[in-house]
Amino acid sequence: MRLTAMSYNLMRVFEEISKTQLPELIHPSDKKYSEALEIRQQQAQKRDRFVNPLFF
């Protein structure tokens, strides 16, 4: 179980690094999700609330 969790976390780190170094390789669905999340964040701030950090 630990090996599975470590492998998953390592893959996530590689994915995040590749997104910052080569932004043109980001999948369109990821871009769409990020934009929608930004809109939700702005709407929540207007109401003095916040979006759950697990969505990021």
mmCIF entry with sequence, helices, sheets and N, C-alpha, C, O atoms, coordinates in Angstrom:
data_MODEL
# 
_entry.id   MODEL 
# 
_entity.id                         1 
_entity.type                       polymer 
_entity.pdbx_number_of_molecules   1 
# 
_entity_poly.entity_id                      1 
_entity_poly.type                           'polypeptide(L)' 
_entity_poly.nstd_linkage                   no 
_entity_poly.nstd_monomer                   no 
_entity_poly.pdbx_seq_one_letter_code       MRLTAMSYNLMRVFEEISKTQLPELIHPSDKKYSEALEIRQQQAQKRDRFVNPLFF 
_entity_poly.pdbx_seq_one_letter_code_can   MRLTAMSYNLMRVFEEISKTQLPELIHPSDKKYSEALEIRQQQAQKRDRFVNPLFF 
_entity_poly.pdbx_strand_id                 A 
# 
loop_
_entity_poly_seq.entity_id 
_entity_poly_seq.num 
_entity_poly_seq.mon_id 
_entity_poly_seq.hetero 
1 1  MET n 
1 2  ARG n 
1 3  LEU n 
1 4  THR n 
1 5  ALA n 
1 6  MET n 
1 7  SER n 
1 8  TYR n 
1 9  ASN n 
1 10 LEU n 
1 11 MET n 
1 12 ARG n 
1 13 VAL n 
1 14 PHE n 
1 15 GLU n 
1 16 GLU n 
1 17 ILE n 
1 18 SER n 
1 19 LYS n 
1 20 THR n 
1 21 GLN n 
1 22 LEU n 
1 23 PRO n 
1 24 GLU n 
1 25 LEU n 
1 26 ILE n 
1 27 HIS n 
1 28 PRO n 
1 29 SER n 
1 30 ASP n 
1 31 LYS n 
1 32 LYS n 
1 33 TYR n 
1 34 SER n 
1 35 GLU n 
1 36 ALA n 
1 37 LEU n 
1 38 GLU n 
1 39 ILE n 
1 40 ARG n 
1 41 GLN n 
1 42 GLN n 
1 43 GLN n 
1 44 ALA n 
1 45 GLN n 
1 46 LYS n 
1 47 ARG n 
1 48 ASP n 
1 49 ARG n 
1 50 PHE n 
1 51 VAL n 
1 52 ASN n 
1 53 PRO n 
1 54 LEU n 
1 55 PHE n 
1 56 PHE n 
# 
_struct_asym.id          A 
_struct_asym.entity_id   1 
# 
loop_
_struct_conf.conf_type_id 
_struct_conf.id 
_struct_conf.pdbx_PDB_helix_id 
_struct_conf.beg_label_comp_id 
_struct_conf.beg_label_asym_id 
_struct_conf.beg_label_seq_id 
_struct_conf.pdbx_beg_PDB_ins_code 
_struct_conf.end_label_comp_id 
_struct_conf.end_label_asym_id 
_struct_conf.end_label_seq_id 
_struct_conf.pdbx_end_PDB_ins_code 
_struct_conf.beg_auth_comp_id 
_struct_conf.beg_auth_asym_id 
_struct_conf.beg_auth_seq_id 
_struct_conf.end_auth_comp_id 
_struct_conf.end_auth_asym_id 
_struct_conf.end_auth_seq_id 
_struct_conf.pdbx_PDB_helix_class 
_struct_conf.details 
_struct_conf.pdbx_PDB_helix_length 
HELX_P HELX_P1 AA1 ARG A 2  ? GLN A 21 ? ARG A 2  GLN A 21 1 ? 20 
HELX_P HELX_P2 AA2 PRO A 23 ? LEU A 25 ? PRO A 23 LEU A 25 5 ? 3  
HELX_P HELX_P3 AA3 PRO A 28 ? LYS A 46 ? PRO A 28 LYS A 46 1 ? 19 
HELX_P HELX_P4 AA4 PRO A 53 ? PHE A 55 ? PRO A 53 PHE A 55 5 ? 3  
# 
_struct_conf_type.id          HELX_P 
_struct_conf_type.criteria    ? 
_struct_conf_type.reference   ? 
# 
loop_
_atom_site.group_PDB 
_atom_site.id 
_atom_site.type_symbol 
_atom_site.label_atom_id 
_atom_site.label_alt_id 
_atom_site.label_comp_id 
_atom_site.label_asym_id 
_atom_site.label_entity_id 
_atom_site.label_seq_id 
_atom_site.pdbx_PDB_ins_code 
_atom_site.Cartn_x 
_atom_site.Cartn_y 
_atom_site.Cartn_z 
_atom_site.occupancy 
_atom_site.B_iso_or_equiv 
_atom_site.pdbx_formal_charge 
_atom_site.auth_seq_id 
_atom_site.auth_comp_id 
_atom_site.auth_asym_id 
_atom_site.auth_atom_id 
_atom_site.pdbx_PDB_model_num 
ATOM 1   N N  . MET A 1 1  ? 0.821   -1.179 0.000   1.00 0.00 ? 1  MET A N  1 
ATOM 2   C CA . MET A 1 1  ? 0.000   0.000  0.000   1.00 0.00 ? 1  MET A CA 1 
ATOM 3   C C  . MET A 1 1  ? 0.875   1.256  0.000   1.00 0.00 ? 1  MET A C  1 
ATOM 4   O O  . MET A 1 1  ? 0.592   2.214  -0.721  1.00 0.00 ? 1  MET A O  1 
ATOM 5   N N  . ARG A 1 2  ? 1.916   1.249  0.794   1.00 0.00 ? 2  ARG A N  1 
ATOM 6   C CA . ARG A 1 2  ? 2.805   2.407  0.858   1.00 0.00 ? 2  ARG A CA 1 
ATOM 7   C C  . ARG A 1 2  ? 3.496   2.636  -0.478  1.00 0.00 ? 2  ARG A C  1 
ATOM 8   O O  . ARG A 1 2  ? 3.655   3.775  -0.917  1.00 0.00 ? 2  ARG A O  1 
ATOM 9   N N  . LEU A 1 3  ? 3.902   1.557  -1.115  1.00 0.00 ? 3  LEU A N  1 
ATOM 10  C CA . LEU A 1 3  ? 4.566   1.671  -2.412  1.00 0.00 ? 3  LEU A CA 1 
ATOM 11  C C  . LEU A 1 3  ? 3.621   2.282  -3.438  1.00 0.00 ? 3  LEU A C  1 
ATOM 12  O O  . LEU A 1 3  ? 4.042   3.099  -4.257  1.00 0.00 ? 3  LEU A O  1 
ATOM 13  N N  . THR A 1 4  ? 2.375   1.903  -3.403  1.00 0.00 ? 4  THR A N  1 
ATOM 14  C CA . THR A 1 4  ? 1.384   2.462  -4.322  1.00 0.00 ? 4  THR A CA 1 
ATOM 15  C C  . THR A 1 4  ? 1.212   3.954  -4.070  1.00 0.00 ? 4  THR A C  1 
ATOM 16  O O  . THR A 1 4  ? 1.182   4.742  -5.015  1.00 0.00 ? 4  THR A O  1 
ATOM 17  N N  . ALA A 1 5  ? 1.099   4.346  -2.817  1.00 0.00 ? 5  ALA A N  1 
ATOM 18  C CA . ALA A 1 5  ? 0.931   5.751  -2.472  1.00 0.00 ? 5  ALA A CA 1 
ATOM 19  C C  . ALA A 1 5  ? 2.164   6.565  -2.855  1.00 0.00 ? 5  ALA A C  1 
ATOM 20  O O  . ALA A 1 5  ? 2.036   7.673  -3.377  1.00 0.00 ? 5  ALA A O  1 
ATOM 21  N N  . MET A 1 6  ? 3.347   6.031  -2.603  1.00 0.00 ? 6  MET A N  1 
ATOM 22  C CA . MET A 1 6  ? 4.574   6.738  -2.968  1.00 0.00 ? 6  MET A CA 1 
ATOM 23  C C  . MET A 1 6  ? 4.690   6.890  -4.481  1.00 0.00 ? 6  MET A C  1 
ATOM 24  O O  . MET A 1 6  ? 5.100   7.940  -4.975  1.00 0.00 ? 6  MET A O  1 
ATOM 25  N N  . SER A 1 7  ? 4.332   5.846  -5.209  1.00 0.00 ? 7  SER A N  1 
ATOM 26  C CA . SER A 1 7  ? 4.391   5.904  -6.671  1.00 0.00 ? 7  SER A CA 1 
ATOM 27  C C  . SER A 1 7  ? 3.424   6.953  -7.209  1.00 0.00 ? 7  SER A C  1 
ATOM 28  O O  . SER A 1 7  ? 3.772   7.727  -8.100  1.00 0.00 ? 7  SER A O  1 
ATOM 29  N N  . TYR A 1 8  ? 2.219   6.975  -6.667  1.00 0.00 ? 8  TYR A N  1 
ATOM 30  C CA . TYR A 1 8  ? 1.229   7.959  -7.088  1.00 0.00 ? 8  TYR A CA 1 
ATOM 31  C C  . TYR A 1 8  ? 1.730   9.379  -6.823  1.00 0.00 ? 8  TYR A C  1 
ATOM 32  O O  . TYR A 1 8  ? 1.644   10.244 -7.695  1.00 0.00 ? 8  TYR A O  1 
ATOM 33  N N  . ASN A 1 9  ? 2.248   9.616  -5.627  1.00 0.00 ? 9  ASN A N  1 
ATOM 34  C CA . ASN A 1 9  ? 2.736   10.948 -5.271  1.00 0.00 ? 9  ASN A CA 1 
ATOM 35  C C  . ASN A 1 9  ? 3.909   11.360 -6.152  1.00 0.00 ? 9  ASN A C  1 
ATOM 36  O O  . ASN A 1 9  ? 4.014   12.523 -6.543  1.00 0.00 ? 9  ASN A O  1 
ATOM 37  N N  . LEU A 1 10 ? 4.772   10.434 -6.460  1.00 0.00 ? 10 LEU A N  1 
ATOM 38  C CA . LEU A 1 10 ? 5.904   10.732 -7.331  1.00 0.00 ? 10 LEU A CA 1 
ATOM 39  C C  . LEU A 1 10 ? 5.435   11.098 -8.739  1.00 0.00 ? 10 LEU A C  1 
ATOM 40  O O  . LEU A 1 10 ? 5.970   12.021 -9.354  1.00 0.00 ? 10 LEU A O  1 
ATOM 41  N N  . MET A 1 11 ? 4.457   10.388 -9.239  1.00 0.00 ? 11 MET A N  1 
ATOM 42  C CA . MET A 1 11 ? 3.916   10.699 -10.565 1.00 0.00 ? 11 MET A CA 1 
ATOM 43  C C  . MET A 1 11 ? 3.245   12.070 -10.570 1.00 0.00 ? 11 MET A C  1 
ATOM 44  O O  . MET A 1 11 ? 3.341   12.803 -11.554 1.00 0.00 ? 11 MET A O  1 
ATOM 45  N N  . ARG A 1 12 ? 2.570   12.420 -9.479  1.00 0.00 ? 12 ARG A N  1 
ATOM 46  C CA . ARG A 1 12 ? 1.942   13.738 -9.388  1.00 0.00 ? 12 ARG A CA 1 
ATOM 47  C C  . ARG A 1 12 ? 2.992   14.847 -9.398  1.00 0.00 ? 12 ARG A C  1 
ATOM 48  O O  . ARG A 1 12 ? 2.779   15.896 -10.006 1.00 0.00 ? 12 ARG A O  1 
ATOM 49  N N  . VAL A 1 13 ? 4.116   14.623 -8.731  1.00 0.00 ? 13 VAL A N  1 
ATOM 50  C CA . VAL A 1 13 ? 5.196   15.611 -8.718  1.00 0.00 ? 13 VAL A CA 1 
ATOM 51  C C  . VAL A 1 13 ? 5.734   15.803 -10.137 1.00 0.00 ? 13 VAL A C  1 
ATOM 52  O O  . VAL A 1 13 ? 5.927   16.933 -10.585 1.00 0.00 ? 13 VAL A O  1 
ATOM 53  N N  . PHE A 1 14 ? 5.973   14.699 -10.838 1.00 0.00 ? 14 PHE A N  1 
ATOM 54  C CA . PHE A 1 14 ? 6.457   14.797 -12.211 1.00 0.00 ? 14 PHE A CA 1 
ATOM 55  C C  . PHE A 1 14 ? 5.454   15.521 -13.103 1.00 0.00 ? 14 PHE A C  1 
ATOM 56  O O  . PHE A 1 14 ? 5.842   16.309 -13.966 1.00 0.00 ? 14 PHE A O  1 
ATOM 57  N N  . GLU A 1 15 ? 4.179   15.258 -12.898 1.00 0.00 ? 15 GLU A N  1 
ATOM 58  C CA . GLU A 1 15 ? 3.142   15.910 -13.702 1.00 0.00 ? 15 GLU A CA 1 
ATOM 59  C C  . GLU A 1 15 ? 3.125   17.420 -13.453 1.00 0.00 ? 15 GLU A C  1 
ATOM 60  O O  . GLU A 1 15 ? 3.040   18.203 -14.399 1.00 0.00 ? 15 GLU A O  1 
ATOM 61  N N  . GLU A 1 16 ? 3.204   17.824 -12.194 1.00 0.00 ? 16 GLU A N  1 
ATOM 62  C CA . GLU A 1 16 ? 3.192   19.245 -11.865 1.00 0.00 ? 16 GLU A CA 1 
ATOM 63  C C  . GLU A 1 16 ? 4.431   19.953 -12.395 1.00 0.00 ? 16 GLU A C  1 
ATOM 64  O O  . GLU A 1 16 ? 4.340   21.081 -12.879 1.00 0.00 ? 16 GLU A O  1 
ATOM 65  N N  . ILE A 1 17 ? 5.575   19.308 -12.311 1.00 0.00 ? 17 ILE A N  1 
ATOM 66  C CA . ILE A 1 17 ? 6.807   19.900 -12.837 1.00 0.00 ? 17 ILE A CA 1 
ATOM 67  C C  . ILE A 1 17 ? 6.706   20.075 -14.346 1.00 0.00 ? 17 ILE A C  1 
ATOM 68  O O  . ILE A 1 17 ? 7.096   21.113 -14.879 1.00 0.00 ? 17 ILE A O  1 
ATOM 69  N N  . SER A 1 18 ? 6.183   19.060 -15.040 1.00 0.00 ? 18 SER A N  1 
ATOM 70  C CA . SER A 1 18 ? 6.074   19.160 -16.499 1.00 0.00 ? 18 SER A CA 1 
ATOM 71  C C  . SER A 1 18 ? 5.084   20.244 -16.901 1.00 0.00 ? 18 SER A C  1 
ATOM 72  O O  . SER A 1 18 ? 5.267   20.888 -17.933 1.00 0.00 ? 18 SER A O  1 
ATOM 73  N N  . LYS A 1 19 ? 4.045   20.456 -16.110 1.00 0.00 ? 19 LYS A N  1 
ATOM 74  C CA . LYS A 1 19 ? 3.081   21.518 -16.415 1.00 0.00 ? 19 LYS A CA 1 
ATOM 75  C C  . LYS A 1 19 ? 3.718   22.900 -16.309 1.00 0.00 ? 19 LYS A C  1 
ATOM 76  O O  . LYS A 1 19 ? 3.395   23.792 -17.093 1.00 0.00 ? 19 LYS A O  1 
ATOM 77  N N  . THR A 1 20 ? 4.606   23.079 -15.360 1.00 0.00 ? 20 THR A N  1 
ATOM 78  C CA . THR A 1 20 ? 5.239   24.388 -15.202 1.00 0.00 ? 20 THR A CA 1 
ATOM 79  C C  . THR A 1 20 ? 6.326   24.614 -16.244 1.00 0.00 ? 20 THR A C  1 
ATOM 80  O O  . THR A 1 20 ? 6.542   25.746 -16.676 1.00 0.00 ? 20 THR A O  1 
ATOM 81  N N  . GLN A 1 21 ? 7.008   23.558 -16.647 1.00 0.00 ? 21 GLN A N  1 
ATOM 82  C CA . GLN A 1 21 ? 8.098   23.715 -17.609 1.00 0.00 ? 21 GLN A CA 1 
ATOM 83  C C  . GLN A 1 21 ? 7.610   23.768 -19.050 1.00 0.00 ? 21 GLN A C  1 
ATOM 84  O O  . GLN A 1 21 ? 8.194   24.476 -19.871 1.00 0.00 ? 21 GLN A O  1 
ATOM 85  N N  . LEU A 1 22 ? 6.549   23.030 -19.371 1.00 0.00 ? 22 LEU A N  1 
ATOM 86  C CA . LEU A 1 22 ? 6.021   22.980 -20.736 1.00 0.00 ? 22 LEU A CA 1 
ATOM 87  C C  . LEU A 1 22 ? 4.507   23.214 -20.715 1.00 0.00 ? 22 LEU A C  1 
ATOM 88  O O  . LEU A 1 22 ? 3.732   22.270 -20.861 1.00 0.00 ? 22 LEU A O  1 
ATOM 89  N N  . PRO A 1 23 ? 4.089   24.467 -20.535 1.00 0.00 ? 23 PRO A N  1 
ATOM 90  C CA . PRO A 1 23 ? 2.647   24.732 -20.406 1.00 0.00 ? 23 PRO A CA 1 
ATOM 91  C C  . PRO A 1 23 ? 1.844   24.404 -21.669 1.00 0.00 ? 23 PRO A C  1 
ATOM 92  O O  . PRO A 1 23 ? 0.628   24.231 -21.586 1.00 0.00 ? 23 PRO A O  1 
ATOM 93  N N  . GLU A 1 24 ? 2.487   24.313 -22.827 1.00 0.00 ? 24 GLU A N  1 
ATOM 94  C CA . GLU A 1 24 ? 1.748   23.984 -24.043 1.00 0.00 ? 24 GLU A CA 1 
ATOM 95  C C  . GLU A 1 24 ? 1.296   22.526 -24.075 1.00 0.00 ? 24 GLU A C  1 
ATOM 96  O O  . GLU A 1 24 ? 0.462   22.159 -24.903 1.00 0.00 ? 24 GLU A O  1 
ATOM 97  N N  . LEU A 1 25 ? 1.830   21.697 -23.189 1.00 0.00 ? 25 LEU A N  1 
ATOM 98  C CA . LEU A 1 25 ? 1.445   20.287 -23.138 1.00 0.00 ? 25 LEU A CA 1 
ATOM 99  C C  . LEU A 1 25 ? 0.286   20.010 -22.176 1.00 0.00 ? 25 LEU A C  1 
ATOM 100 O O  . LEU A 1 25 ? -0.120  18.860 -22.008 1.00 0.00 ? 25 LEU A O  1 
ATOM 101 N N  . ILE A 1 26 ? -0.239  21.050 -21.553 1.00 0.00 ? 26 ILE A N  1 
ATOM 102 C CA . ILE A 1 26 ? -1.355  20.871 -20.628 1.00 0.00 ? 26 ILE A CA 1 
ATOM 103 C C  . ILE A 1 26 ? -2.598  20.512 -21.433 1.00 0.00 ? 26 ILE A C  1 
ATOM 104 O O  . ILE A 1 26 ? -2.919  21.164 -22.426 1.00 0.00 ? 26 ILE A O  1 
ATOM 105 N N  . HIS A 1 27 ? -3.279  19.488 -21.000 1.00 0.00 ? 27 HIS A N  1 
ATOM 106 C CA . HIS A 1 27 ? -4.484  19.017 -21.698 1.00 0.00 ? 27 HIS A CA 1 
ATOM 107 C C  . HIS A 1 27 ? -5.590  20.082 -21.609 1.00 0.00 ? 27 HIS A C  1 
ATOM 108 O O  . HIS A 1 27 ? -5.748  20.725 -20.572 1.00 0.00 ? 27 HIS A O  1 
ATOM 109 N N  . PRO A 1 28 ? -6.350  20.264 -22.689 1.00 0.00 ? 28 PRO A N  1 
ATOM 110 C CA . PRO A 1 28 ? -7.420  21.269 -22.672 1.00 0.00 ? 28 PRO A CA 1 
ATOM 111 C C  . PRO A 1 28 ? -8.431  21.093 -21.538 1.00 0.00 ? 28 PRO A C  1 
ATOM 112 O O  . PRO A 1 28 ? -8.958  22.080 -21.026 1.00 0.00 ? 28 PRO A O  1 
ATOM 113 N N  . SER A 1 29 ? -8.703  19.861 -21.146 1.00 0.00 ? 29 SER A N  1 
ATOM 114 C CA . SER A 1 29 ? -9.656  19.654 -20.046 1.00 0.00 ? 29 SER A CA 1 
ATOM 115 C C  . SER A 1 29 ? -9.084  20.177 -18.719 1.00 0.00 ? 29 SER A C  1 
ATOM 116 O O  . SER A 1 29 ? -9.831  20.663 -17.870 1.00 0.00 ? 29 SER A O  1 
ATOM 117 N N  . ASP A 1 30 ? -7.767  20.076 -18.544 1.00 0.00 ? 30 ASP A N  1 
ATOM 118 C CA . ASP A 1 30 ? -7.136  20.632 -17.339 1.00 0.00 ? 30 ASP A CA 1 
ATOM 119 C C  . ASP A 1 30 ? -7.246  22.147 -17.324 1.00 0.00 ? 30 ASP A C  1 
ATOM 120 O O  . ASP A 1 30 ? -7.501  22.746 -16.279 1.00 0.00 ? 30 ASP A O  1 
ATOM 121 N N  . LYS A 1 31 ? -7.055  22.766 -18.480 1.00 0.00 ? 31 LYS A N  1 
ATOM 122 C CA . LYS A 1 31 ? -7.181  24.221 -18.577 1.00 0.00 ? 31 LYS A CA 1 
ATOM 123 C C  . LYS A 1 31 ? -8.602  24.657 -18.265 1.00 0.00 ? 31 LYS A C  1 
ATOM 124 O O  . LYS A 1 31 ? -8.819  25.624 -17.535 1.00 0.00 ? 31 LYS A O  1 
ATOM 125 N N  . LYS A 1 32 ? -9.569  23.937 -18.822 1.00 0.00 ? 32 LYS A N  1 
ATOM 126 C CA . LYS A 1 32 ? -10.976 24.262 -18.599 1.00 0.00 ? 32 LYS A CA 1 
ATOM 127 C C  . LYS A 1 32 ? -11.339 24.128 -17.121 1.00 0.00 ? 32 LYS A C  1 
ATOM 128 O O  . LYS A 1 32 ? -12.041 24.978 -16.574 1.00 0.00 ? 32 LYS A O  1 
ATOM 129 N N  . TYR A 1 33 ? -10.865 23.064 -16.478 1.00 0.00 ? 33 TYR A N  1 
ATOM 130 C CA . TYR A 1 33 ? -11.136 22.851 -15.062 1.00 0.00 ? 33 TYR A CA 1 
ATOM 131 C C  . TYR A 1 33 ? -10.518 23.970 -14.219 1.00 0.00 ? 33 TYR A C  1 
ATOM 132 O O  . TYR A 1 33 ? -11.148 24.466 -13.285 1.00 0.00 ? 33 TYR A O  1 
ATOM 133 N N  . SER A 1 34 ? -9.298  24.360 -14.548 1.00 0.00 ? 34 SER A N  1 
ATOM 134 C CA . SER A 1 34 ? -8.618  25.419 -13.792 1.00 0.00 ? 34 SER A CA 1 
ATOM 135 C C  . SER A 1 34 ? -9.363  26.743 -13.926 1.00 0.00 ? 34 SER A C  1 
ATOM 136 O O  . SER A 1 34 ? -9.513  27.480 -12.951 1.00 0.00 ? 34 SER A O  1 
ATOM 137 N N  . GLU A 1 35 ? -9.826  27.039 -15.129 1.00 0.00 ? 35 GLU A N  1 
ATOM 138 C CA . GLU A 1 35 ? -10.572 28.281 -15.338 1.00 0.00 ? 35 GLU A CA 1 
ATOM 139 C C  . GLU A 1 35 ? -11.890 28.268 -14.566 1.00 0.00 ? 35 GLU A C  1 
ATOM 140 O O  . GLU A 1 35 ? -12.265 29.270 -13.957 1.00 0.00 ? 35 GLU A O  1 
ATOM 141 N N  . ALA A 1 36 ? -12.587 27.144 -14.589 1.00 0.00 ? 36 ALA A N  1 
ATOM 142 C CA . ALA A 1 36 ? -13.842 27.034 -13.844 1.00 0.00 ? 36 ALA A CA 1 
ATOM 143 C C  . ALA A 1 36 ? -13.598 27.153 -12.344 1.00 0.00 ? 36 ALA A C  1 
ATOM 144 O O  . ALA A 1 36 ? -14.403 27.742 -11.623 1.00 0.00 ? 36 ALA A O  1 
ATOM 145 N N  . LEU A 1 37 ? -12.507 26.602 -11.887 1.00 0.00 ? 37 LEU A N  1 
ATOM 146 C CA . LEU A 1 37 ? -12.172 26.681 -10.469 1.00 0.00 ? 37 LEU A CA 1 
ATOM 147 C C  . LEU A 1 37 ? -11.845 28.115 -10.059 1.00 0.00 ? 37 LEU A C  1 
ATOM 148 O O  . LEU A 1 37 ? -12.187 28.536 -8.954  1.00 0.00 ? 37 LEU A O  1 
ATOM 149 N N  . GLU A 1 38 ? -11.194 28.856 -10.930 1.00 0.00 ? 38 GLU A N  1 
ATOM 150 C CA . GLU A 1 38 ? -10.908 30.268 -10.653 1.00 0.00 ? 38 GLU A CA 1 
ATOM 151 C C  . GLU A 1 38 ? -12.206 31.061 -10.523 1.00 0.00 ? 38 GLU A C  1 
ATOM 152 O O  . GLU A 1 38 ? -12.338 31.909 -9.640  1.00 0.00 ? 38 GLU A O  1 
ATOM 153 N N  . ILE A 1 39 ? -13.156 30.784 -11.401 1.00 0.00 ? 39 ILE A N  1 
ATOM 154 C CA . ILE A 1 39 ? -14.443 31.475 -11.344 1.00 0.00 ? 39 ILE A CA 1 
ATOM 155 C C  . ILE A 1 39 ? -15.152 31.144 -10.034 1.00 0.00 ? 39 ILE A C  1 
ATOM 156 O O  . ILE A 1 39 ? -15.707 32.031 -9.386  1.00 0.00 ? 39 ILE A O  1 
ATOM 157 N N  . ARG A 1 40 ? -15.137 29.861 -9.640  1.00 0.00 ? 40 ARG A N  1 
ATOM 158 C CA . ARG A 1 40 ? -15.744 29.467 -8.366  1.00 0.00 ? 40 ARG A CA 1 
ATOM 159 C C  . ARG A 1 40 ? -15.076 30.167 -7.195  1.00 0.00 ? 40 ARG A C  1 
ATOM 160 O O  . ARG A 1 40 ? -15.742 30.580 -6.246  1.00 0.00 ? 40 ARG A O  1 
ATOM 161 N N  . GLN A 1 41 ? -13.744 30.300 -7.268  1.00 0.00 ? 41 GLN A N  1 
ATOM 162 C CA . GLN A 1 41 ? -12.994 30.956 -6.197  1.00 0.00 ? 41 GLN A CA 1 
ATOM 163 C C  . GLN A 1 41 ? -13.398 32.426 -6.087  1.00 0.00 ? 41 GLN A C  1 
ATOM 164 O O  . GLN A 1 41 ? -13.584 32.941 -4.984  1.00 0.00 ? 41 GLN A O  1 
ATOM 165 N N  . GLN A 1 42 ? -13.534 33.093 -7.221  1.00 0.00 ? 42 GLN A N  1 
ATOM 166 C CA . GLN A 1 42 ? -13.927 34.506 -7.217  1.00 0.00 ? 42 GLN A CA 1 
ATOM 167 C C  . GLN A 1 42 ? -15.340 34.678 -6.661  1.00 0.00 ? 42 GLN A C  1 
ATOM 168 O O  . GLN A 1 42 ? -15.600 35.596 -5.883  1.00 0.00 ? 42 GLN A O  1 
ATOM 169 N N  . GLN A 1 43 ? -16.243 33.797 -7.061  1.00 0.00 ? 43 GLN A N  1 
ATOM 170 C CA . GLN A 1 43 ? -17.618 33.876 -6.553  1.00 0.00 ? 43 GLN A CA 1 
ATOM 171 C C  . GLN A 1 43 ? -17.656 33.614 -5.051  1.00 0.00 ? 43 GLN A C  1 
ATOM 172 O O  . GLN A 1 43 ? -18.415 34.261 -4.328  1.00 0.00 ? 43 GLN A O  1 
ATOM 173 N N  . ALA A 1 44 ? -16.860 32.690 -4.587  1.00 0.00 ? 44 ALA A N  1 
ATOM 174 C CA . ALA A 1 44 ? -16.827 32.385 -3.158  1.00 0.00 ? 44 ALA A CA 1 
ATOM 175 C C  . ALA A 1 44 ? -16.267 33.560 -2.363  1.00 0.00 ? 44 ALA A C  1 
ATOM 176 O O  . ALA A 1 44 ? -16.754 33.865 -1.274  1.00 0.00 ? 44 ALA A O  1 
ATOM 177 N N  . GLN A 1 45 ? -15.249 34.216 -2.904  1.00 0.00 ? 45 GLN A N  1 
ATOM 178 C CA . GLN A 1 45 ? -14.660 35.354 -2.196  1.00 0.00 ? 45 GLN A CA 1 
ATOM 179 C C  . GLN A 1 45 ? -15.655 36.506 -2.080  1.00 0.00 ? 45 GLN A C  1 
ATOM 180 O O  . GLN A 1 45 ? -15.657 37.232 -1.085  1.00 0.00 ? 45 GLN A O  1 
ATOM 181 N N  . LYS A 1 46 ? -16.492 36.672 -3.090  1.00 0.00 ? 46 LYS A N  1 
ATOM 182 C CA . LYS A 1 46 ? -17.508 37.726 -3.028  1.00 0.00 ? 46 LYS A CA 1 
ATOM 183 C C  . LYS A 1 46 ? -18.470 37.483 -1.874  1.00 0.00 ? 46 LYS A C  1 
ATOM 184 O O  . LYS A 1 46 ? -19.020 38.429 -1.309  1.00 0.00 ? 46 LYS A O  1 
ATOM 185 N N  . ARG A 1 47 ? -18.674 36.215 -1.525  1.00 0.00 ? 47 ARG A N  1 
ATOM 186 C CA . ARG A 1 47 ? -19.582 35.852 -0.441  1.00 0.00 ? 47 ARG A CA 1 
ATOM 187 C C  . ARG A 1 47 ? -18.842 35.602 0.872   1.00 0.00 ? 47 ARG A C  1 
ATOM 188 O O  . ARG A 1 47 ? -19.417 35.073 1.823   1.00 0.00 ? 47 ARG A O  1 
ATOM 189 N N  . ASP A 1 48 ? -17.572 35.982 0.920   1.00 0.00 ? 48 ASP A N  1 
ATOM 190 C CA . ASP A 1 48 ? -16.727 35.769 2.104   1.00 0.00 ? 48 ASP A CA 1 
ATOM 191 C C  . ASP A 1 48 ? -16.625 34.291 2.470   1.00 0.00 ? 48 ASP A C  1 
ATOM 192 O O  . ASP A 1 48 ? -16.679 33.923 3.643   1.00 0.00 ? 48 ASP A O  1 
ATOM 193 N N  . ARG A 1 49 ? -16.476 33.457 1.449   1.00 0.00 ? 49 ARG A N  1 
ATOM 194 C CA . ARG A 1 49 ? -16.303 32.019 1.644   1.00 0.00 ? 49 ARG A CA 1 
ATOM 195 C C  . ARG A 1 49 ? -15.081 31.568 0.869   1.00 0.00 ? 49 ARG A C  1 
ATOM 196 O O  . ARG A 1 49 ? -14.350 32.390 0.318   1.00 0.00 ? 49 ARG A O  1 
ATOM 197 N N  . PHE A 1 50 ? -14.863 30.283 0.826   1.00 0.00 ? 50 PHE A N  1 
ATOM 198 C CA . PHE A 1 50 ? -13.722 29.759 0.083   1.00 0.00 ? 50 PHE A CA 1 
ATOM 199 C C  . PHE A 1 50 ? -14.072 28.415 -0.537  1.00 0.00 ? 50 PHE A C  1 
ATOM 200 O O  . PHE A 1 50 ? -14.997 27.730 -0.100  1.00 0.00 ? 50 PHE A O  1 
ATOM 201 N N  . VAL A 1 51 ? -13.312 28.054 -1.565  1.00 0.00 ? 51 VAL A N  1 
ATOM 202 C CA . VAL A 1 51 ? -13.474 26.751 -2.210  1.00 0.00 ? 51 VAL A CA 1 
ATOM 203 C C  . VAL A 1 51 ? -12.577 25.760 -1.479  1.00 0.00 ? 51 VAL A C  1 
ATOM 204 O O  . VAL A 1 51 ? -11.449 26.081 -1.107  1.00 0.00 ? 51 VAL A O  1 
ATOM 205 N N  . ASN A 1 52 ? -13.085 24.577 -1.285  1.00 0.00 ? 52 ASN A N  1 
ATOM 206 C CA . ASN A 1 52 ? -12.312 23.538 -0.604  1.00 0.00 ? 52 ASN A CA 1 
ATOM 207 C C  . ASN A 1 52 ? -10.960 23.344 -1.304  1.00 0.00 ? 52 ASN A C  1 
ATOM 208 O O  . ASN A 1 52 ? -10.923 23.140 -2.517  1.00 0.00 ? 52 ASN A O  1 
ATOM 209 N N  . PRO A 1 53 ? -9.860  23.403 -0.562  1.00 0.00 ? 53 PRO A N  1 
ATOM 210 C CA . PRO A 1 53 ? -8.522  23.277 -1.163  1.00 0.00 ? 53 PRO A CA 1 
ATOM 211 C C  . PRO A 1 53 ? -8.293  21.945 -1.879  1.00 0.00 ? 53 PRO A C  1 
ATOM 212 O O  . PRO A 1 53 ? -7.399  21.848 -2.720  1.00 0.00 ? 53 PRO A O  1 
ATOM 213 N N  . LEU A 1 54 ? -9.075  20.930 -1.563  1.00 0.00 ? 54 LEU A N  1 
ATOM 214 C CA . LEU A 1 54 ? -8.893  19.641 -2.223  1.00 0.00 ? 54 LEU A CA 1 
ATOM 215 C C  . LEU A 1 54 ? -9.279  19.710 -3.702  1.00 0.00 ? 54 LEU A C  1 
ATOM 216 O O  . LEU A 1 54 ? -8.882  18.838 -4.475  1.00 0.00 ? 54 LEU A O  1 
ATOM 217 N N  . PHE A 1 55 ? -10.032 20.712 -4.107  1.00 0.00 ? 55 PHE A N  1 
ATOM 218 C CA . PHE A 1 55 ? -10.369 20.863 -5.518  1.00 0.00 ? 55 PHE A CA 1 
ATOM 219 C C  . PHE A 1 55 ? -9.178  21.354 -6.335  1.00 0.00 ? 55 PHE A C  1 
ATOM 220 O O  . PHE A 1 55 ? -9.126  21.153 -7.548  1.00 0.00 ? 55 PHE A O  1 
ATOM 221 N N  . PHE A 1 56 ? -8.229  21.995 -5.670  1.00 0.00 ? 56 PHE A N  1 
ATOM 222 C CA . PHE A 1 56 ? -7.040  22.479 -6.376  1.00 0.00 ? 56 PHE A CA 1 
ATOM 223 C C  . PHE A 1 56 ? -6.082  21.362 -6.456  1.00 0.00 ? 56 PHE A C  1 
ATOM 224 O O  . PHE A 1 56 ? -4.994  21.520 -7.009  1.00 0.00 ? 56 PHE A O  1 
# 
